[in-house]
Amino acid sequence: MKHRSPLLLSILILSDIFICRNLAESVTREEAKQLRDEVREMFYHAFHGYMEHAFPLDELKPLSCEGEDTLGGYALTLIDSLDMLALLGDRERFTESVEWIGKNLRFDINKTVSVFETTIRILGGLLSAHLIASDYSTGMKIPSYDDELLHLSEDLARRLLPAFDTPTGVPFGSVTSTAGGGTLTLEFGVLSRLTNNPSEWTQKDAGIGTSIDSFYEYLLKAYLLFGDEEFLFIFQEAYEAAMRYLYTDPWYVEVNMNSAALVWPLFNSLQAFWPGLQVLAGDIDPAIRTHAAFFSVWKRYGFTPEGFNLATLSVQHGQKSYPLRPELIESTYWLYKATRDPRYLDAGRDMVASLQYGARCTCGYCHISDVEFHKQEDHMESFFLAETVKYLWLLFDLAAGPDNLVENGPYKYLFSTEGHLLPATPQISLVHEHCSYFGAYCISNHSRQKSYTSDISMDSHETNSTRLCRGPVSSSFVLDSSSQKSTSVSGLIKGVCPGLTHGQKFGISYVASPTDNDASSNESETAVVQNHPVVVVASPAPQYQKEVQNDRDTNDKEPSEAGSRESPTSKSVEGLAVDQTFER
């Protein structure tokens, strides 16, 4: 039995106190519609406040009803709000905003800006809006649009590129964290595909620290969107290390990167994105437990403070604020999408109430400078419109019967770390590079040697969250490459294709539930796609306290069946490179 410090044991014991189910009456379908409409009003209260009192400055000061330039003087909040206007079906304001930006926004100015924030907010917002405004199938195409936002995106990216001219390839420009250096992959990658201008990371290692959150996120999402298997490999290595050394069920702690010794037990509000990422990775059970723990902190204070000390069970000194962050709401949305458990609607209802009664102010929504006393501060980040209300609206729209671009649109969508919509179109998820369940387009008209019947509902209410395939593909499929042979094929389908070798390479499989005729299949060696988007966590699922065997060399070895990959311990991701023999 492994030794654990008294502090860690206390966290384990106290975690039972915090995992509690909301006993309030569950949200009904009719109430979900009302909550969806209330969140829509929340968006417009903040958006109109910005447009009337702050535009074209970057952000709104919602108490004094003034504006301020906080990033670069780019009409930041308008750009961050574009795809939310499209989601709401607001064609008039979406069109007006795109046209104004195309005519008036210029980047030939002398400004010192954050590469990280400019990329995720400005570049991501422009790209997402371009992909919506230029495509008839989104239902929001602007007839007069002539790729103005794409040209602005390319211009902005070229101006940011000198920041990448560093010895490591991790960019300069106010980038002081692994998240800052690693969270540019989706935006620059999408632009690369749209302009046929290749981009390449020269440094793909992860660092440990409080600023690593979206680096994990983009490792997985870059694989799903672009199909680069190196991103998947690094994600699996980093995820396994995080679950082994940082996870103290249901919380996550900070450890020394060399010894794995506990540094301090702190729930940081940015950790709240993690359960949502676990849903995307197919690791649902720990996501449920961790979300319950994180939400208990919200219930205690009405918001999540920037830091909550797990040893003292109190707000961390100097980290008492809530700057309208979306991460816990985002995870709530993903968990409801995966499980349809009404507890997440109840949680969303509580979050709406907290924002309405604690953060709403004259012209928008205010930062909370102290969650214990609900003291308001005169600032509203643009991500409140880009993410916070977006995920709340999507949550209740999904419960009410979804009618939006994400759930019913023509593509599978990924959300950037700023909540911007990035579709898996044929141009972005290149046919010859990528084929996976998530939504890449693949050559088809093939015969399969065996198939399994899907356990996912294919009724008239299906959405992008549950639909397996589009086009002439039946819902019975298997993506285990060991049972398929590549064939001469033609035509385009979405979702599956023969010859997929990810399972062999990485110890994963994408399969539906086996039929009675396939009872002999070994379920412990496959990851079963149910109603979450994709499974990428190595299977069989690791026991997080299990010791890694150092004597297995797999540098030149390809496993013969799914679920058998062992990664070389000498090539751990640097950010989580720890002594593999260390025991807590």
Phi, psi and omega per residue, in radians:
M1 nan 2.396 -3.081
K2 -1.364 2.563 3.111
H3 -1.409 2.318 3.041
R4 -2.164 2.500 3.124
S5 -1.189 2.726 3.081
P6 -0.961 -0.599 -3.134
L7 -1.129 -0.767 3.121
L8 -1.143 -0.679 3.100
L9 -1.102 -0.649 3.125
S10 -1.161 -0.613 3.104
I11 -1.132 -0.744 3.132
L12 -1.081 -0.743 -3.128
I13 -1.196 -0.795 -3.095
L14 -1.204 -0.381 3.126
S15 -1.063 -0.541 3.113
D16 -1.083 -0.537 -3.136
I17 -1.208 -0.604 -3.001
F18 -1.525 -0.373 3.113
I19 -1.483 1.667 -3.118
C20 -2.390 2.427 -3.099
R21 -1.505 2.413 3.101
N22 -1.136 2.140 -3.073
L23 -1.617 0.122 3.115
A24 -1.172 2.782 3.128
E25 -1.079 2.333 -3.051
S26 -1.150 2.651 3.141
V27 -1.238 2.226 3.094
T28 -1.464 2.935 3.107
R29 -1.048 -0.716 3.136
E30 -1.163 -0.700 3.103
E31 -1.171 -0.597 3.084
A32 -1.050 -0.693 3.091
K33 -1.109 -0.736 3.130
Q34 -1.140 -0.719 3.106
L35 -1.159 -0.681 3.073
R36 -1.030 -0.770 3.136
D37 -1.182 -0.614 3.102
E38 -1.147 -0.717 3.111
V39 -1.155 -0.651 3.061
R40 -1.017 -0.756 3.107
E41 -1.138 -0.643 3.083
M42 -1.038 -0.766 3.120
F43 -1.044 -0.845 -3.063
Y44 -1.257 -0.521 3.030
H45 -1.035 -0.777 3.140
A46 -1.307 -0.718 -3.098
F47 -1.155 -0.809 3.125
H48 -1.142 -0.635 3.079
G49 -1.051 -0.739 3.107
Y50 -1.144 -0.863 -3.068
M51 -1.114 -0.611 -3.085
E52 -1.432 -0.548 -2.981
H53 -2.067 -0.260 -3.037
A54 -2.201 -0.610 -3.091
F55 -0.989 2.374 0.142
P56 -1.689 0.341 3.031
L57 -1.174 2.981 -2.973
D58 -1.214 -0.879 -2.994
E59 -2.434 2.836 -3.084
L60 -1.654 2.459 2.916
K61 -1.756 1.718 -2.867
P62 -1.316 -0.276 3.083
L63 -1.463 -0.798 -3.126
S64 -1.547 -0.139 -3.137
C65 1.009 0.895 3.075
E66 -2.276 3.000 3.110
G67 -1.974 2.864 3.087
E68 -2.660 2.543 3.037
D69 -1.583 2.046 -3.061
T70 -2.011 -0.287 -3.090
L71 -2.081 -1.011 -3.111
G72 -2.880 0.099 -3.089
G73 1.327 0.800 -3.045
Y74 -1.948 0.304 -2.992
A75 0.955 0.839 -2.980
L76 -0.929 -0.848 -3.053
T77 -1.135 -0.610 3.093
L78 -1.109 -0.821 -3.130
I79 -1.109 -0.725 3.138
D80 -1.159 -0.341 -3.072
S81 -1.672 -0.097 -2.966
L82 -1.032 -0.895 -3.054
D83 -1.285 -0.343 3.014
M84 -1.224 -0.680 3.040
L85 -1.031 -0.706 3.113
A86 -1.172 -0.738 3.104
L87 -1.011 -0.683 -3.132
L88 -1.350 -0.071 -3.136
G89 1.296 0.371 -3.105
D90 -1.487 1.363 -3.053
R91 -1.076 -0.705 -3.070
E92 -1.101 -0.896 -3.113
R93 -1.245 -0.613 3.089
F94 -1.078 -0.808 -3.141
T95 -1.113 -0.820 3.132
E96 -1.037 -0.739 -3.097
S97 -1.184 -0.786 3.126
V98 -1.077 -0.746 -3.114
E99 -1.166 -0.693 3.117
W100 -1.119 -0.787 -3.125
I101 -1.095 -0.749 3.141
G102 -1.066 -0.576 -3.086
K103 -1.556 -0.485 -2.927
N104 -2.030 -0.437 -3.055
L105 -1.375 2.260 3.083
R106 -2.411 2.567 -3.119
F107 -1.924 0.096 3.129
D108 -1.471 1.114 3.134
I109 -2.271 2.760 -3.103
N110 -1.650 1.648 -3.103
K111 -2.368 2.545 2.946
T112 -1.712 2.062 -3.027
V113 -2.227 2.855 3.041
S114 -1.422 2.117 3.101
V115 -1.058 -0.730 -3.114
F116 -1.097 -0.977 -3.081
E117 -1.170 -0.660 3.118
T118 -1.125 -0.653 -3.141
T119 -1.205 -0.899 -3.020
I120 -1.294 -0.524 -3.090
R121 -1.631 -0.899 -3.057
I122 -1.443 -1.012 -3.115
L123 -1.074 -0.781 3.122
G124 -1.107 -0.718 3.127
G125 -1.142 -0.713 3.120
L126 -1.150 -0.768 -3.124
L127 -1.132 -0.775 -3.139
S128 -1.065 -0.799 3.137
A129 -1.144 -0.665 3.086
H130 -1.048 -0.798 -3.096
L131 -1.158 -0.451 3.079
I132 -1.439 -0.802 -3.038
A133 -1.238 -0.366 -3.055
S134 -1.739 0.049 -2.980
D135 -2.176 2.038 3.130
Y136 -1.026 -0.599 -3.024
S137 -1.210 -0.235 3.093
T138 -1.384 -0.270 -3.080
G139 1.369 0.060 -3.099
M140 -2.222 0.370 -3.135
K141 -1.114 2.424 3.105
I142 -1.737 2.013 -3.050
P143 -0.984 -0.632 -3.087
S144 -1.497 -0.049 -3.057
Y145 -1.237 2.329 -3.088
D146 -2.295 0.877 3.057
D147 1.081 0.456 -3.135
E148 -1.054 -0.705 -3.115
L149 -1.230 -0.562 3.074
L150 -1.149 -0.733 3.115
H151 -1.132 -0.691 3.060
L152 -1.104 -0.689 3.123
S153 -1.073 -0.792 -3.129
E154 -1.141 -0.711 3.106
D155 -1.075 -0.798 3.132
L156 -1.092 -0.776 -3.116
A157 -1.093 -0.689 3.116
R158 -1.114 -0.605 3.121
R159 -1.274 -0.428 3.113
L160 -1.515 -0.365 -3.034
L161 -0.993 -0.655 3.120
P162 -0.979 -0.423 3.118
A163 -1.159 -0.327 -3.128
F164 -1.509 -0.092 -3.124
D165 -1.438 1.290 -3.107
T166 -2.248 2.849 -3.139
P167 -1.026 -0.543 -3.085
T168 -1.738 -0.303 -3.021
G169 1.575 -0.249 3.016
V170 -1.318 2.201 -2.911
P171 -1.292 2.655 2.905
F172 -1.319 -3.099 3.021
G173 1.776 1.037 -3.133
S174 1.106 0.366 3.089
V175 -1.650 1.908 -3.064
T176 -2.152 0.253 -3.070
S177 -2.548 2.866 3.065
T178 -1.121 -0.672 3.084
A179 -1.051 -0.752 -3.141
G180 -1.098 -0.731 -3.134
G181 -1.342 -0.539 -3.060
G182 -1.668 -0.245 -3.042
T183 -1.673 0.837 3.037
L184 -2.184 -0.051 -2.955
T185 -1.125 -0.789 -3.069
L186 -1.189 -0.839 -3.068
E187 -1.132 -0.847 3.123
F188 -1.192 -0.572 3.113
G189 -1.173 -0.770 3.106
V190 -1.095 -0.790 3.117
L191 -1.056 -0.669 3.104
S192 -1.043 -0.762 3.141
R193 -1.190 -0.681 -3.087
L194 -1.256 -0.473 -3.086
T195 -1.918 0.019 -3.089
N196 0.984 0.624 3.121
N197 -2.055 1.813 -2.981
P198 -1.150 2.560 3.019
S199 -2.279 2.627 -3.045
E200 -2.550 2.344 3.035
W201 -1.470 2.369 3.069
T202 -1.723 -0.205 -3.135
Q203 -2.364 2.036 -3.066
K204 -2.100 0.254 3.117
D205 -1.357 2.679 3.100
A206 -1.840 2.565 3.038
G207 -1.901 2.785 -3.128
I208 -1.698 2.650 3.119
G209 2.544 3.063 -3.094
T210 -1.222 -0.259 -3.079
S211 -1.836 0.668 -3.108
I212 -1.920 -0.054 -2.934
D213 -0.878 -1.031 -3.024
S214 -1.338 -0.156 3.020
F215 -1.157 -0.822 3.037
Y216 -0.971 -0.794 -3.089
E217 -1.013 -0.767 -3.057
Y218 -1.385 -0.397 3.005
L219 -1.033 -0.870 -3.121
L220 -1.221 -0.787 -3.071
K221 -1.209 -0.586 3.083
A222 -1.142 -0.665 3.058
Y223 -1.111 -0.815 -3.098
L224 -1.111 -0.640 -3.065
L225 -1.496 -0.665 -3.038
F226 -1.895 -0.313 3.091
G227 1.390 0.218 3.125
D228 -1.338 1.943 -3.024
E229 -1.189 -0.317 3.106
E230 -1.151 -0.613 3.069
F231 -1.094 -0.718 3.124
L232 -1.115 -0.765 -3.129
F233 -1.064 -0.813 -3.126
I234 -1.144 -0.688 3.109
F235 -1.062 -0.800 -3.118
Q236 -1.099 -0.706 3.103
E237 -1.112 -0.810 -3.110
A238 -1.177 -0.696 -3.120
Y239 -1.150 -0.771 3.136
E240 -1.077 -0.720 3.129
A241 -1.163 -0.702 3.128
A242 -1.105 -0.756 -3.126
M243 -1.227 -0.448 -3.125
R244 -1.458 -0.708 -2.980
Y245 -1.863 -0.382 -3.066
L246 -1.860 -0.357 -3.000
Y247 -1.518 2.053 3.012
T248 -2.135 1.518 -2.912
D249 -0.698 2.077 0.115
P250 -1.784 0.142 -3.059
W251 -1.637 3.010 3.030
Y252 -2.200 2.389 -3.107
V253 -2.036 3.026 3.077
E254 -1.851 2.369 -3.094
V255 -2.244 2.849 3.032
N256 -1.224 2.305 -3.015
M257 -1.205 -0.339 -3.128
N258 -1.675 -0.687 -3.040
S259 -1.861 -0.244 -3.041
A260 1.174 0.251 3.079
A261 -1.237 2.492 -3.125
L262 -1.096 2.232 3.077
V263 -1.582 -1.007 2.985
W264 -2.856 2.588 -3.123
P265 -1.600 1.762 -3.057
L266 -2.395 2.277 2.923
F267 -1.535 1.952 3.082
N268 -1.683 2.378 -3.011
S269 -1.024 -0.467 3.122
L270 -1.243 -0.302 3.067
Q271 -1.145 -0.322 -3.003
A272 -1.159 -0.193 3.053
F273 -1.267 -0.360 -2.932
W274 -1.052 -0.818 3.116
P275 -1.011 -0.616 3.088
G276 -1.134 -0.699 3.091
L277 -1.155 -0.657 3.102
Q278 -1.110 -0.611 3.060
V279 -1.083 -0.798 -3.139
L280 -1.094 -0.537 3.113
A281 -1.507 -0.104 3.106
G282 1.495 0.184 -3.121
D283 -1.772 1.404 -2.902
I284 -1.383 -0.761 -2.993
D285 -1.007 -0.906 3.103
P286 -1.142 -0.494 3.096
A287 -1.102 -0.717 3.136
I288 -1.104 -0.791 -3.102
R289 -1.178 -0.741 -3.115
T290 -1.191 -0.718 3.106
H291 -1.047 -0.727 3.123
A292 -1.054 -0.713 3.118
A293 -1.156 -0.812 -3.133
F294 -1.101 -0.725 -3.111
F295 -1.172 -0.497 3.100
S296 -1.090 -0.540 3.072
V297 -1.198 -0.745 3.068
W298 -1.008 -0.797 -3.117
K299 -1.075 -0.600 -3.088
R300 -1.203 -0.681 -3.044
Y301 -1.965 -0.187 -3.034
G302 1.539 -0.214 3.080
F303 -2.676 2.960 3.004
T304 -1.706 2.150 3.049
P305 -1.211 2.830 3.108
E306 -1.058 -0.524 3.102
G307 -2.540 2.368 3.097
F308 -2.255 2.079 -3.050
N309 -1.399 2.108 -3.090
L310 -1.377 -0.247 3.108
A311 -1.462 -0.718 -3.121
T312 -1.701 -0.166 -3.088
L313 0.934 0.836 -3.140
S314 -2.564 2.895 3.101
V315 -1.103 2.326 3.129
Q316 -1.165 2.352 3.134
H317 -1.015 2.304 3.136
G318 1.431 0.007 -3.127
Q319 -2.277 0.846 -3.043
K320 -1.630 -0.060 -2.996
S321 -1.542 2.802 2.974
Y322 -2.281 1.787 -3.086
P323 -1.533 0.712 3.091
L324 1.129 0.617 -3.060
R325 -1.178 2.591 -3.080
P326 -1.725 -0.139 -2.869
E327 -1.038 -0.787 -3.129
L328 -1.193 -0.629 3.082
I329 -1.144 -0.711 3.093
E330 -1.027 -0.800 3.128
S331 -1.161 -0.602 3.091
T332 -1.078 -0.768 3.101
Y333 -1.062 -0.832 -3.098
W334 -1.136 -0.682 3.139
L335 -1.211 -0.640 3.057
Y336 -1.169 -0.693 3.131
K337 -1.082 -0.608 -3.099
A338 -1.446 -0.601 -2.978
T339 -1.981 -0.401 -3.014
R340 0.991 0.477 3.098
D341 -1.362 2.190 -3.074
P342 -1.130 -0.251 3.128
R343 -1.037 -0.512 -3.111
Y344 -1.346 -0.487 2.984
L345 -1.204 -0.684 3.074
D346 -1.064 -0.742 3.116
A347 -1.103 -0.753 3.112
G348 -1.072 -0.691 3.099
R349 -1.073 -0.748 3.101
D350 -1.097 -0.671 -3.135
M351 -1.164 -0.718 3.075
V352 -1.040 -0.802 -3.133
A353 -1.061 -0.736 3.135
S354 -1.075 -0.787 -3.126
L355 -1.177 -0.689 -3.105
Q356 -1.211 -0.712 -3.045
Y357 -1.681 -0.313 -3.105
G358 -1.909 -0.535 -3.019
A359 -1.978 -0.330 -3.121
R360 -1.151 2.383 3.129
C361 -2.482 -2.956 -2.898
T362 -0.898 -0.904 -3.010
C363 -2.036 0.069 -3.113
G364 3.133 -2.376 3.118
Y365 -2.268 2.360 -2.990
C366 -1.739 2.571 2.862
H367 -0.967 2.560 2.984
I368 -1.787 1.988 -3.068
S369 -1.409 -0.337 3.129
D370 -2.591 1.933 -3.055
V371 -1.231 -0.330 -3.132
E372 -1.365 -0.506 -3.125
F373 -2.037 0.003 3.107
H374 0.936 0.771 3.093
K375 -1.389 2.217 -3.094
Q376 -1.509 2.600 3.119
E377 -2.195 2.553 -2.978
D378 -1.436 1.158 3.105
H379 -2.739 2.492 3.069
M380 -2.364 1.917 3.106
E381 -1.135 2.572 3.122
S382 -1.098 -0.456 -3.101
F383 -1.221 -0.207 3.027
F384 -1.072 -0.675 3.108
L385 -1.450 -0.592 -3.102
A386 -1.307 -0.534 -3.006
E387 -2.264 -0.961 -2.940
T388 -1.009 -0.960 3.140
V389 -1.304 -0.440 3.134
K390 -1.110 -0.843 -3.119
Y391 -1.202 -0.594 3.055
L392 -1.123 -0.769 -3.133
W393 -1.129 -0.755 3.120
L394 -1.099 -0.660 3.117
L395 -1.023 -0.902 -3.064
F396 -1.359 -0.509 3.056
D397 -1.163 -0.643 3.098
L398 -1.106 -0.686 -3.138
A399 -1.283 -0.553 -3.089
A400 -1.415 -0.217 -3.029
G401 1.957 1.640 -2.880
P402 -1.102 2.413 3.068
D403 -2.495 1.235 -3.109
N404 -2.655 2.950 -3.042
L405 -1.093 -0.641 -3.086
V406 -1.191 -0.812 -3.038
E407 -1.496 -0.523 -3.038
N408 -2.123 0.108 -3.073
G409 -1.357 -3.091 -3.027
P410 -1.389 -0.203 -3.048
Y411 -2.287 2.835 2.841
K412 -1.343 2.403 -3.126
Y413 -2.048 2.431 2.904
L414 -1.792 2.592 3.003
F415 -1.713 2.307 2.995
S416 -1.212 3.055 -3.136
T417 -1.185 -0.233 3.038
E418 -1.724 0.132 3.109
G419 1.406 0.232 3.139
H420 -1.440 2.550 -3.036
L421 -1.470 2.149 3.105
L422 -2.163 1.944 -3.036
P423 -1.500 2.601 3.053
A424 -1.516 1.279 3.108
T425 -1.454 2.868 3.112
P426 -1.008 -0.586 -3.113
Q427 -1.240 -0.611 -3.105
I428 -1.499 -0.848 3.068
S429 -1.630 1.457 -2.975
L430 -1.021 2.362 -3.080
V431 -1.016 -0.799 -3.023
H432 -1.370 -0.156 -3.125
E433 -1.810 -0.492 -2.878
H434 -2.494 2.370 3.023
C435 -2.605 1.956 -3.123
S436 -2.640 2.979 -3.136
Y437 -1.059 -0.553 -2.984
F438 -0.953 -0.616 3.098
G439 2.609 0.302 3.093
A440 -1.203 2.734 3.115
Y441 -1.647 2.379 -3.020
C442 -2.316 2.654 3.050
I443 -1.213 2.381 -3.074
S444 -2.418 -2.827 -2.911
N445 1.392 1.072 -3.070
H446 -2.269 2.893 3.048
S447 -1.913 2.452 3.134
R448 -1.844 2.610 -3.098
Q449 -1.413 -0.480 3.061
K450 -2.766 2.737 -3.105
S451 -2.558 2.833 3.077
Y452 -2.093 2.633 3.125
T453 -1.475 2.244 -3.104
S454 -1.193 2.513 3.053
D455 -1.713 0.161 -3.130
I456 -1.596 2.361 -3.117
S457 -1.047 2.290 3.093
M458 -2.048 0.513 -3.088
D459 -1.351 -3.023 -3.038
S460 -1.193 -0.205 -3.113
H461 -1.708 0.160 -3.085
E462 -1.120 2.642 3.130
T463 -2.339 -3.116 3.104
N464 -1.084 -0.302 3.138
S465 -1.355 -0.336 -3.094
T466 -2.195 -0.310 -3.071
R467 -1.209 2.282 -3.069
L468 -1.459 -0.754 -3.001
C469 -2.435 2.824 3.018
R470 -2.186 2.686 3.107
G471 1.418 -2.659 -2.958
P472 -1.432 0.672 -3.127
V473 -1.960 2.306 3.122
S474 -1.328 2.927 -3.137
S475 -1.423 -0.020 3.056
S476 -1.687 2.066 -3.067
F477 -2.748 2.839 2.987
V478 -2.437 2.489 3.130
L479 -2.091 0.363 3.070
D480 -1.446 1.922 -3.019
S481 -1.121 -0.329 -3.126
S482 -1.202 -0.314 -3.115
S483 -1.846 0.159 -3.085
Q484 -2.265 2.722 3.017
K485 -2.200 2.470 3.112
S486 -1.131 2.460 3.141
T487 -2.287 2.900 3.046
S488 -1.287 2.149 -2.987
V489 -2.348 2.890 3.097
S490 -2.630 2.828 3.137
G491 1.533 2.998 -3.119
L492 -2.124 2.342 2.983
I493 -2.262 2.956 3.139
K494 -2.085 2.221 2.968
G495 2.072 -0.782 -3.046
V496 -2.465 2.744 3.016
C497 -2.834 2.803 -3.108
P498 -1.336 2.865 3.039
G499 1.383 0.251 3.127
L500 -1.227 2.207 -3.046
T501 -2.014 0.212 -3.110
H502 -1.058 -0.654 -3.137
G503 -1.075 -0.770 3.132
Q504 -1.152 -0.646 -3.057
K505 -1.392 -0.607 -2.954
F506 -2.166 0.093 3.087
G507 1.339 0.549 3.120
I508 -2.305 2.799 3.050
S509 -2.487 2.621 3.074
Y510 -2.014 1.794 -3.077
V511 -2.424 2.695 2.965
A512 -1.547 3.048 -3.103
S513 -1.126 2.384 -3.117
P514 -1.226 2.627 3.054
T515 -1.436 3.053 3.127
D516 -1.062 -0.524 -3.119
N517 -1.236 -0.258 -3.114
D518 -1.973 0.577 -3.076
A519 -1.093 -0.345 -3.096
S520 -1.354 -0.186 -3.126
S521 -1.137 2.538 -3.103
N522 -1.538 1.764 -3.072
E523 -1.176 -0.426 -3.125
S524 -1.238 -0.235 -3.100
E525 -1.845 0.129 3.120
T526 -2.262 2.624 3.067
A527 -1.726 2.078 -2.990
V528 -1.578 2.172 3.069
V529 -1.324 2.081 3.079
Q530 -1.914 -1.914 -3.129
N531 -1.974 0.407 2.972
H532 -1.916 2.775 -2.875
P533 -1.078 -0.781 -3.029
V534 -2.810 2.612 3.141
V535 -1.959 2.104 3.128
V536 -2.219 -0.085 3.111
V537 -1.263 2.312 -3.082
A538 -0.963 2.459 -3.102
S539 -2.206 2.490 0.102
P540 -1.140 2.590 -3.050
A541 -0.987 2.328 -3.103
P542 -1.214 2.517 2.950
Q543 -1.482 2.067 -2.859
Y544 -1.213 -0.241 3.072
Q545 -1.694 0.027 -3.087
K546 -1.199 2.449 3.109
E547 -1.350 2.448 3.061
V548 -1.399 2.309 -3.125
Q549 -1.469 2.096 -3.026
N550 -1.455 -0.176 -3.007
D551 -1.664 0.208 -3.141
R552 -1.767 2.108 -3.140
D553 -1.847 2.027 -3.107
T554 -2.113 0.376 -3.087
N555 -0.994 -0.689 -3.085
D556 -2.079 0.371 -3.056
K557 -2.004 2.306 3.057
E558 -1.899 2.139 -3.085
P559 -1.045 2.644 -3.090
S560 -1.489 -0.258 3.140
E561 -2.601 2.757 -3.138
A562 -1.048 2.515 3.062
G563 1.579 0.079 -3.046
S564 -1.945 0.133 -3.097
R565 -1.225 2.358 2.952
E566 -2.136 2.160 -3.095
S567 -1.455 2.533 3.086
P568 -1.151 2.159 -3.090
T569 -1.189 -0.317 3.141
S570 -1.318 -0.140 -3.106
K571 -2.067 0.674 3.092
S572 -1.134 2.597 3.040
V573 -1.034 2.337 -2.965
E574 -1.028 -0.661 -3.090
G575 -1.097 -0.430 3.127
L576 -2.179 0.521 3.125
A577 -1.356 1.792 -3.075
V578 -2.140 2.890 3.083
D579 -1.137 1.939 -3.012
Q580 -1.176 -0.226 3.125
T581 -1.717 -0.009 -3.091
F582 -1.218 2.424 3.074
E583 -2.098 2.372 3.083
R584 -1.258 nan nan
